[in-house]
Amino acid sequence: MRPQDRLAVIQRCVVREMARLGQVFTVDGEVVRGPGTTAVAVREHPGDDGAGHVDLGYVLHLGRADAPVVWDCAAGLGKTEEEKLANAVRMWATTTASALVELAEGRGAHGDHADPPELPGWHTVQGPAAVFGFGNERLAGWLAEHRVLPALAPALLPELTGPGPVGVKLFLGGKAGDDVAEVRINGEVSEAASAALGALDWPRGERLCWARLFVLLTARQPAVRPVAPTGAAAPAAVRTAAAPAAARARGLFGRWRQARRAGR
C-alpha cells in the first residue's frame, strides 16, 4: 500500500473510532482535527513490520510549538493491510484515546481516575484494558484484582518528569516459557519498569494471550488554602479547596467486557 493510501485509511479509521467515543474528528490535510484544539497526527512506523502498525500522536493544543503530544503505537491483525490498520487504530482508540478523552472530560465515562499513594504527586487516568487471545478471562481477571501501575512505582518514579501528561503503555502476555512484558514511557521502552512488570505473577497459560493497557499521568496541583484578609479574624476552621471528585472506578475487567460488547 502506498504511503498516501495508508495515511488515508488510518485517518478514516481515526474518525470512525473517535466517533465511538462521542468525539467529532475530521480529516484536515496531514492531521485529523478534533474538538477545540485537539488533533491526531500520523507518522510512518519504522521497520519492516510496519504493515499492521500505526503511530498516532494525540495533540492537546494544535498550533502551539510547545504543545504536548502523546504518541503511541499499536499493531493490528487481519487478512489485508487495510484490515490490520483498522484493527490497530481500534486497539489504540480502546486503550489510549479513551484515556485521553477521559482526561479532557473527567466524567468517568471512558476511564478510571486514581491518586495512587505509591506515585506521590501524580494523578492517573486509565482507559479500558484490551485483553485478547486464548483463555483471556484469566488474565483479565488478574488485572481486575491487581493494581499494576502502583506495583511498578519504584521503577517508574525516577523516569516521571514534568507536569505531564505522561503516557505509560503496558503490554504483557504470551504463554508459559515464552512471555513478554514491556513498559513504554512517552513511547520509550523503560528497561527497569519492563523488568518489574515481567516479575509480577500474572497468569501464564499454555496458549497465547496478551493484554494492553494505557495510563496517563498528570502532576497533581497542591491544595490551595484560602488566606484571610489583612486585619480580619481567621475563621474557626479553614477548609482547603478540594479538587473535583474522582470518578468512581469501575474496574479494569468491567471496562474490558464493555469494550468487547461494543465491538471495539
Order of alpha helices (4+ residues) and beta strands (2+ residues): alpha-beta-beta-beta-beta-beta-alpha-alpha-beta-beta-beta-alpha-alpha-alpha-beta-beta-beta-alpha-beta-alpha
